[in-house]
Amino acid sequence: MSASKQENTGQQGNTGKQGNATKQGNKVARTAERKRLRNRLVRRSVKTCTGKAKSSVDAGEESASQKTMLAISSVDKAVSKGIIHRNKGARLKSRLMKKLNKK
């Protein structure tokens, strides 16, 4: 096949995002984007709460136990929504409590 024929076949390289040809495909793409943003928000809040709890335990603050309980609550909520896996949630909670009980 000559070079000029290859160019005219109509096939183009993958540009990343694929276009959705149907109404249903468009709807699925919209809902997936909404879920992605919501999940990202919840995951970020879990990371923030656990980070604050860890830093307060390391600093020996009085509010360390309250912050740890708040972090555990946020982890439980994320697990119940299915945003993070239940084993990861259990691991995070275990590590937080282990750190809290050491001090």
N, C-alpha and C positions, 0 to 999 in steps of 0.2 A: 504494500500500500504506500503510495507516495505521501510526502509531507503535506501537500495541499489537501488531499482527501481526508487525512486524519483531522485536520483543523475543521473541516466542514461536517463532521459527523453529528455535531450538536451536543456532544457530551462535554461537560465542563467539570473542573475539579471541585472537590468538596470545599465549600466556603465556610463550613461550621454549622450555622443554623439552617435548618431545612424549612421550607415554606409549607404551611398547612393548607391543603387544597380544599378542605371541606369546612362546613360550619362547625361540625362536631370536633374536628381537629383544632380549630381555633379556640373552641370552648375549653377543651382539655388543656391547651397551652396556657390559657388565662388562669384556670383553676390551679394548675401546677405552679405557676408563678406566685399566686397568692399564698399557697401552702408553703412554698420555699421561703418566702419572706417572713411568714409567721413562725415557721420552725427556726429560722435563723435568729429571730428575736428571742425566742424562748431559750435556745441554746446559749446565746450571749448572756442572758440574765442569770442562767445557772452558773456560767463561768465567773460572772461578776460576784455573785453571792458566795461561791466557794472561795474565791480569791480573797474577799474581804474577811471571811471567817478564818482562813489560814493565817492571814497577816495579823489579825487581832489575837489569835492564839499565840503566835510567835512573840508578839509584843507583850503578852501577859495582861491584856486589858480585862477589866471587869465584865464587859459586855461580850466576851468571847463565846460564852455558852449560848447567849441569845442569838448572836450572829450565826453560830453553827446550826442552831435549830431552824433558823430562817433558811439557811442554805439547804438543809435536809428537806425542808418543806418544798423548796423550789425544785429540787431533784425529783421528789416524789410526784410533783405535778407534771414534770416533763415526761416521766416514765408512764404515768397514767394516760397521757395524751399520745404516747407512742413515738415521741420525738427522739428519745434516747432509749437504748436497750435496757431491759430490767437488770441485767447483770452489770452493766456499766453503772447504773444508778446505785446498785448495792455496793459496788466497789468504791464509788465516790463517798457514799455515806460512811462506809467502814473506815476509810482513810481519815475522814474528818473526825469521827469519834475517837479513833486511835490517837490522833494528834491532840485532841482536846483532853483526853484522859491522861496523857503523858505529863502534861503541865500541872 
